């Protein structure tokens, strides 16, 4: 796994530990809450499922980052406003 996936895995583990004490406590309101239901399902899943979800989430974040790198005006995107649309091609007006 990449370092981003490792960090995401650590974050998910920390969140899982915190939610064990604070969310999905099997109270009446937790049985109706979709967040608590998802957490309960995560608690019962096997470690390899959590690992696959972590890798899928890391891939999704990487894809979003790649997409946003190409969107003008987002931080980290080079300013191409002064660069020609097609480098090496000269526009010639024909009357």
MOVEN-V996798 format. One line per field, one symbol per residue. burial: I if it has 24 or more other ideal C-beta (glycine too) atoms within 12 Angstrom, else O. Layout:
burial = ???
This chain:
burial = OOOOIOOIIOOIOOIIOOOOOOIIOOOOOOOOOOOOOOIOOIIOOOOOOIOOOIOOOIOOOOOOOOOOOOOOOOOOOOOOOOOOOOOOOOOOOOO
